[in-house]
């Protein structure tokens, strides 16, 4: 069954649904060691198969700490942008199952990582943050967490930060304005993020 699934997803270049469907098929088979399969898939040359590995690890991560660690290390180092998009979805899956409020220590840990892919997985994965449980009730916490990377060296991370805050500003404009009013706009990186937040 697995070779057929792998062959099928390799034929499709875009989207996530076929990856998720393939992952669900594999996870439904309790005779397989899903963590071992994910490790095997991570070594594949095909980005589709590595996306599949990432999806499986995301499902396993709430109950398997080693799966969460693999997401933070092996997957975050993957050079393919589609794998990084799946990493964002996988991290959101972890937070959803654990509970967004209870996940804050891990969210903070990932947001302070050296690798911008790890930080972006959080910022991007939880969009729209204030549509998620816990952050819906505490938008200020979401705004402050996202804003921690406003001046990061990585432009693609700063784009994610700016876009995530702009999302939130549609319902919580004053709270976002209060946050950005504290930013030092003489810093070019911070000013870049500020312009995205303000839609300039």
N, C-alpha and C positions, 0 to 999 in steps of 0.2 A: 504493500500500500504506500509506504513512504516514498520509494523511488518515483511512483506515479505522481504523487503530490508535488514532489520537488520538480519533476519535469514540467508539470503544469504551471507552477508559479514562475519558472524561468522564462516562460513564453510571454509573460505579461510585464510590460515595462513600467506602467504607471498605476498609481492608486494603492490603497491599503486593504480593501475589502477581501481580495483574493488571498492576501497574506493571513488576515485574521481568520478567514474560513479554513485555510489550510492548518493553521495553528490549532483551531478548535477541533478539527478532525484528529490531529495527532494527540492532543490532550485527552480526548475521549477514550483513547486506548490505554487502559490502565496496566497493560502488560509491558509497556515501554518505560524505561527510565528517562523521564522528560528532561531532567537536568543534563544527563549525559548526551542526549540528542541535541540539546541546545548548544552544548560545548562543541560537538561535532559540526553543527551547522555554522557556528561562528568562524570556523576555519575555511569555509567554502569560498571559492573565488567569486561566486555570484552574489551580488548585493541583495537580490531577492531572498536568497537562502539565509543571509545574515540578518535581514529584516525579520524573517520567520523566527530565527533564534532569539532576536530581541523581543518579539511579541511573547514567545513562550516564557522567557525570563521575567517579563513584566507580570504575567499571570502567576508565576511561581514565587515572585519576590516577597509578597506579604507573609509567606510561611517558610520560605527558604532564604535565610540571610546570605548564603553564598550566591544566590541568583541576583540579589540586589547588588552585591559586590561586583559581580561580573558586568552588570549594567554600568556601574560607576567606573570600571577600569577598562575591560576589553572593548565593550561596545562604545564607550565614550571616545576611544582612540580611533574608531573606524573613520576612514576618510570620505566615505560616501554620505552625501547629504540626506539621502532617503533613509539610510539607517539611523541618522541623527533625528529625523522626524519621528521615526518609530520609537526611538529612545524617549522622546518627549511624551509620547502616548503611554509608553511602559511606566514611566515615572508617575504619571497621573493615575494609572491603574493602581499602583502601589498605594498612593495617598488615598484614593477612593476607598480601598478595602480597609486600610488601617484606620482611616478617618483623617480628614485634613487637619483638624486641630491637633490630634495626637502625632501627626507627621511633622509638625513644625521643627523638632530637633533635627530630623533628617533633611528637611527643606533647607534649614540654615546651613547645615554641613555641606550640602551640594552647592548652595549659593556662594559659599566661601572657597570652593575648590580652585585649584590652579588652572585646570583645564576649562576653557570657555564652553566646550560642548556640554560639560556637566551642568554648568550654571544655566546655559540656555535651555537645557532639557526641562529645568524647573520653570523658568520664566515662560517658556513657550507651552509646555505641557499643561499648565494649570489655567491657561487662558480659556474663557474669560474668568479670571480669578474670583471675582465677586458673584459669579454665577454658581460657584461651588459652595457646598455646605461649609459652615464655620466662617469662611471669608465673606459670605453673604451677610452675616451678622456683624462681622468685624472688618469692614473694608479698609480701615486705617492700617491694620496689621498687614494686609496684603500689599498696600501701597508702600509701606516702609520696607517690607521684604524685597519687593521688586526693585525699589530705588537703590538698594545697596550696590548695584552694579552699573549705576548711571555713568561712571567714568572709567569703566573697564577698558583695557587696551584693545579688546576685540570689538571691531565695528559691528560685526553681525550679532554679537550679544547685545550691544547698545541699541541696535535696531529693535531687537526683541523686547528690551526693557521699555523703550519709548512707545512701541506699539501696544504693549500690555497695559501701560499706564493710560494711554489714550483710550483704550477700550473701557477702562474703569471710569474715566472722566465723563463718559456719556451719562452715567447715573450718579456719579459722586464727584461732580466737577469741583466743588469747593475743597473737598478733602485732597484731591490731586493738586489743586492750586496751592494749598497750604504746604504740601510736601515740596513742590518745585520752587516755592518762594525761598526755601532754605538752601537751595543749591548755589554753589559758587560758579557763576557763568563765565568767569574769566578763564576757567579751564575749558579748553577747546572740546575735549571729549564730553564733558558734562553739557556744554552748550549744544553739541550735536544731538544728544538725547533729549534735551529740553525742547529743541525745535520739533522733534518728532512728536513729543507729548502734546505740544501746542498746535500741531498740524501746520507748521510753518515751512 
